[in-house]
């Protein structure tokens, strides 16, 4: 091989290396762009999570608190109703006793003493 052939061989190898380096630069640039897109997507996900967290803290927590408040109101009303039912039951028991005593003895003084 003479020196011209060696130089041409070296030149062709260098050109091949330049093409591969250029291809690698393009791939690195593409990877950089994809990384930027991933970072942007991650930032959007973080922003959406923060919005969701805020919504849960504000809106949903308030609604749950409202449900518990409504439950307490219902429990209070049920307690009042139970008290009234107990009161009516006691009155009915007294009236039944009066009726029974009245039927048995036809005595009104006993009725007045019970009331």
C-alpha positions, 0 to 999 in steps of 0.5 A: 500500500502506498501513502495515498491509499493509506491517507484515503483509508484514514480519510474514509475512516474519519468520515465514517467516524464523523457520520457516527458522531453526527448521528450520536449528536442527533440522538443526544439532542433527541434524548434531551428534548424527550427529557425536557418533555418528561420534565414538563409532563412531571411538572403538570402531574405535580400541579394537578396533584396539588390542585387535587390535594387542595380540592380534597382539603377544602371541598371534600373535607367541608362536605364530610364535616357537613355530613357529620353535622347533619348526623348530629342534628338527626341524632338530636331530633331522634333523641327528642322524639324518643323523649316524647314517645317515653313521655306519651308512653308514661301518660298512656300507662297512667291513663290505663291505670286510671281506667282500670281503677275506675272500672274496678271501683268506680271511685273518682277520689283514687283517680284524682290522687294518681294525677 
